Amino acid sequence: MDITQVGEYIFAPDNLLDADVAIVLGMSDWRRPVMRAVELYQEGRVRRLLFTGGYNSKIEATEATEMAAVALASRVPEADILVEPRATHTDQNMTFSRELIESSIGFAELRSILLVTIHYHIRRAIIAARRQFPSSVEIGWVCYPSRHYSSSNWRYSAHGREHVRSEVSKIEKYYAVSVHESEDWTA
């Protein structure tokens, strides 16, 4: 697989579907995912928002809690917000989100989920979600770009090359999926 194919694999094009729940993955710049999720909620694309992300020492706060507060301030009703404040990595985001959905909504009511995360992280989030949710649950996703690069010019940015390299490494390590054969990240 050449560098272009690696980029096409990592940066999956949006698969926007109307969903019962949007699972919004936290990050240090947590305002960006929550605003994208609130926008989807206000457009009627999702019925509930589930914010997932534990304590982040970079922001000295719990990502999920901070995102939920912004959603509430943006007039998303509390009844439509779920908060998962324990996850520290992608597998936990999906495991704990599945547990929260199962205990609060139930899988009988769940037809679809929509993943909301930054563009370079989407492939790993999709893999983790598919491992956690029943095959009867349709999985869609939407992304927002990095502030430093887009999915089309990532290889020309030091940030882009590092993020893609990191994602490839994590996918191969944690999911035993071989993403590439070439190590040419300088193109």
Phi, psi and omega in degrees: 000128179273176186299324178295317179294323176299314178299318178296327178289311183294313184268076180293132177297150181307144175232069185284123174225156174289133189226154175291321183219134168262124175264114186254114183275129181285168177195175181300320177267063190292345180294328182294310179294323182292323179292324176295318180293317178299319177301314179296320178297312182294333176281353182080017181279335179226147182271328181221155176244127176246115180262128182232132178158129182274199181295133180240114183294335179294326180252356181053045180200168176269120185306311183299319181294317179296317180295318180298322179297320178292320178298316177299316178295338179268014175073026169277125182299141181305325180296340181259012181242129173244141183235123177244100190261014187255335190296138177240356175205173189301316179300317178294322176308313184282319179299309182291327177294317177301314180299318180293318178297316181299320183278335184256325182250315183091145182288340177297329181269346188266117178253328186206150173232155178233119179276136178235115180203173179291150190304321183284349183260352190296320182299316180293322178296320178297313180301313181297318180296317180296333178281337185260327187262146179301151181297341178287346180268119177285137182243123174241175180202151172222148183233166170230150186279160171297157174285345188260339185193166177248176178291342180267339182238016184304324186289348178265001182244134177301319177300314182299311180298319180293317179297316180294316178302315180297316180296316178301314180300315181292319179297315180293320183288310188272338184240002179051041178249121178279118184267326185210166174247335183266145176252020183277092182259010185261354184298000000 
